[in-house]
């Protein structure tokens, strides 16, 4: 749980301090007043990076540094950025890079999350990978090694000739070993997500619609390693001409289905938003299960495009966790939470 934050030269804030409720915190104000900057400051301190921009863009205009101080029920955390360097001071222990063990679980919902369903597969793969990295340290190492092997294999494909398959064969073996670990873990987490996603979607949307994720690969998942190795062998000549590896977990994807039909074809924007919110609720459940820590919820502009019933259902769910919700409409927040929250009012001048 977060007790307070102080933001210095961060985004729109010169020097502001905020104290928080242990449950729901509503950040209210007009556009461009710093609502998103406030929850971004929480995210950067707890996880080490922003979801929007690189570190230099976090510094307030005409300043050269920023600092974020957060007090939680676990520790006191200070993040400093100056001269293109970040340092972390946690309970007086200093780090140049935030260790995984020092990252607190955070679940973020922001308006652009809907683009994940309609954009390239990269974003959807990253979604699964980022979740798995948080709950499985071995997965983080495997995906890092896989990317290095993939990079080396692609370099070889640009240099080898048509009779040089034996030179790339050892790289195929290593790529397949790592690919199998990654794909099995992704498929397993999708299977764990689906029942939770379906039940939470029904709660949020007050609907009987069945919602699930389907993982897709161009390699048959049965006997995966043998199938991928054969595919790499069969496509060697083609991949020499293309100069890159065309099969493996770096080419996989997942889709969202509503009653067994592609969501982007049959679902309204409100239904898609409800589905993505449900997916975020599932993240919270899984992070708490695997890390034995209660995640912080950061919900940016979450009430827009949700009808009253969906807002009420979401309100019921987020009360179980410390939540930070931005909105321009104080009346909606007051109605949904009926005073059982802390309102943080921002103005255009900070």
N, C-alpha and C positions, 0 to 999 in steps of 0.2 A: 504494500500500500504506500502511496505517495502522500507525505504530509505537506510538503511545500516545494516551490521552485522559485529561484531567482534567475532572471534573464538579464544579462548585461551585453549591450551592443549586438543583440541577436535579432536579426530580421528587422521588425518595426519597433522593437523595444530598446530604449536607451538604458533604463535600469528599473525593472519592475519585479516585485515579489508577490506571489500568490500563495494562499493557504487553501487546502482542499478538504472536502468532505470525504469520509471513508467509503461512501457509496457513489451517488450520482452527482456530477458537477456539470452544470449547464453554463457554457460560455456564450454569452449573448452580446450582440452588437451589430452595427451596420457592416456592409461589405468593406474590405480593405482596412479593418481596424486592428487586425492582429489575432483573430480567433484561431485561424489555421496555424499561425506562427507559434502560438502558445502550445498547441498539442504537438507541433513539430519539435519544439524544444524538449518536451518530455521524451519523445521518441529518440531524438539524437542522443540525449544523455543516457537513456537506458539501454540503447542498442548500438550506439557508436556512429550512426550515419543517418542521413535524411533519405526519405523516399522520393524527394522531388529534385534536389540539386546537389552539386558538389559543395564541399566545405566553404570555399571562398565566397560563394553566393549567400551564405548564411550570415555573413558579417553585415551589420547595419551600414547603410550608405554613409560614406565619408569617414568611416572608422577602419581600424586595421586589425581588430581582434574581437573575439566574443568569449563569454564565459557563461556556463550553465551550472548552477548549484541546486542539487535536489536532495532532500532528506526523505528517506523511506523507512519502513519498519525493519529493513535489513541492514541498511548502511547509509552513510553520508557520501554523496557522489559529486565530484567536481570535474567538469570538462572544460579545458581551456584550449583556445585556438589562437595562434599568433605565429606570424612568419611562416605560414603554410604548414604548420605542425600542430597536431593535436596531442594533448596529454590528458590522462585520466588519473584522478586522485580519488581513491575509494578507501575510506577509513584509514587515510594517511599512507596507503600503499600506492605507489606511482607506477603507471603503465604508459608505454608509448602506443600500444594497441590494446583495445579492450578485449580481455580474454573471454572465451565463450562462457566460462563459469561466472563471469561478472555481468553478463547480459541478462537483464530481467525480461521475462516474456511479455510481449506487447502485441495486441491484435488491432490493426488499423483498418478502418473503413473510410475510404475517401471517394469522391464522386467519379474519378476516372477508373475505378475498379470495374465498372461495367464494360469498359473497352476490352478487358481481358477476353470476353466471349467472342468478340468480333475481330480482334486484331490477329497478328501472326501467332503461330504456335509457341514462339519463344516465351511470350508472357505466361502462357498456361504451364509450360514446363517449369519456368522459374517459380511459379506459384507453388507447385508440388515440391520442388527442390528446396525452396526457402523454408517451407514447413518442416520437411524432413531433416534439414540441417539443424533446426532448433531442437528437435526431439531425439536425434541420433547422431552422436559425434562421429561414429564410424562412417555414416553416410556422407558427411561433409568431406572426410578424407577421400572416400571412394570417388566422389564426383570431381574433386580437384585432380586426383590422379588420372581419371578418365579423360578430362579435358587436356591434360598434358600429353597423354599418349595419342589422343586424337590429333592434336596439333602436330606432333612429330610424324604421324602417319600421313597427314595431308602434305607435309613438306616432302616426304619421300615420294609421294605420288606425282609431284611436280618434277622430280629429278630422275626417277627410274625409267628403264626401258621396258618394252613388252616381254622380254625374257628374264626379267629380274624379280620374279615372284618370290623366290626363296629369300630375298633380302627383306621383304615386307612381312613374310610369314610370322616371324617372332612377334612383331607388333600386332598382327591380327590376333594372336593367342592372348596377349595381354589385354588388348582392347575388349575381346570377348569375355574374359574373366571379370573385368570391371563392369562391363555392360550388363552382364547377368545379375550382378549384385544390385545395380541401380534399378534395373527394370523390375526385378522381384520386389524390391522395397516400394517402388512407386505403385505397383499393382496392389500390394498388400495395404498400403495406406488408403488407396481408393476404395478398397473393399471395406475398410474400417470407417471411412467417411460416409459412405452411401446410406446406411440405415439412420445415422445421426442427421444427415442432411435432409432426408425425406421426412423424418418426424418433426424436425425443427421448422422446415418450410411449412408444413401443415399448421403448426402453431402460429407462425408469424402471419401467414396469408389467410388463415381460416378457410383453407381449401382442402379438397380431397385429391388434388393433383399429385401424382407420383413423380418425384424428381430424383435423378441420379446422374452420376458421372460415369462415362464410359471411356476407358483408356484404350488408345489405338496405337498400334505399331505395325510397320511394314514387314516385321519378322513374326512368324508364328510363335506365340508365347509358349506353346507346348514344345518341350525339348529345345528351349530357346538358344542355348549356347551352340549346339550343333547346327541349328538352322542359321544362326548369324554367321558362324565361321564359313559355312558353305556359301552363303550369300556373298561374303567378302571375296571368296575365291572365284566365284562365278562372275562377279562384276569387276574383277581386277582390270581388265582391258578397258572397260567403260570408264572406270574411275581414274585410270591414267589419263584418258582424254579430258575428263572433267576437271581433274586436279583436286578432288576432295572426296571424302568418305560419305557415301549416300545412305548408309544404313546404320542403325544403332539408336540408343536412347536420346541422342541429340537431335533426332529427326521425329521422335514420337510426339503424340498430341493427346488431348482428351476433349471430349465434348459433353455438354450438359443436355440431358433429355427431359422433356416434359411429357409424361404418358407415352414414353418410347418414341417421341418425335423430337427433332432438333429444336432446342429452346429458341434459338435465334430466328427460327422460321415461324413458330406458333405462339410465342409468349409476348405479352405486352411489356412495355418498359417497366411498369410497376411490378409485374411478375418477375422480371429479370432482376430487378432491384431487391425484391424479397428473397429470391434465390441466392443472390450474392451475400445478403445479410445473413441468411441461414448458414451459408458456408463459413462466414466469419464466426458465428456462434459455435460451429463445429470446431474451428481452430481453437477457440477458447477451451472447449471441453478436452481436446486432445493434448494441448499444452499443459493443462493442469494435471491430466492423467500421467503424462510421461515425466514432467519436471517436478511434480509435487509442489508447484507454486501457483498461486492464483494470478492469472494474467491481468494486465491493465487493458481496458478497452478505450480506444481513441476513435470516436465516431464523428467524422467531419461532414456537416450538412446532411445528416442522416435522415431527417424528417421530410426533406423535399421529395415530392413524387410518391409519398406513401399516404394512403388514405387513413382515415381515423382508426379503423379496425386494425390495420397493420401497425400503425404507430403504437396503439395500446398493447398489442401483443409483444412488440419489441421492447416496450417499456418494462413489461413484466419480466422479460428475460435478463435485461441488463442490470436490474436491481440487485442481482446476485453477486455482482463484481464491481470494483471501483471503475467508474466510467467517466469519460470526459466527452461531452457532446456539444458541438458548436451549432448555433442556429441564429438566424436573424429575427426570429419570431419568438419573443419572450412569452407571449400569450399561449402558444402551443406547448412550450415547455412547462409552464405553470399548470396547464390543464392536465397534461399527461402524468406529471409527477405529483400533483396536488400538494406542493410544498415540501415533499420529502426529498429535497435535494438542496444543493448550494448553488445559487446563481452568481456568476462572475460576469459583471457588466464591463464591457470595453467600449471606449469611444474612439474617435478617429485620431486623437492625439495621445500618444503613449510616451 
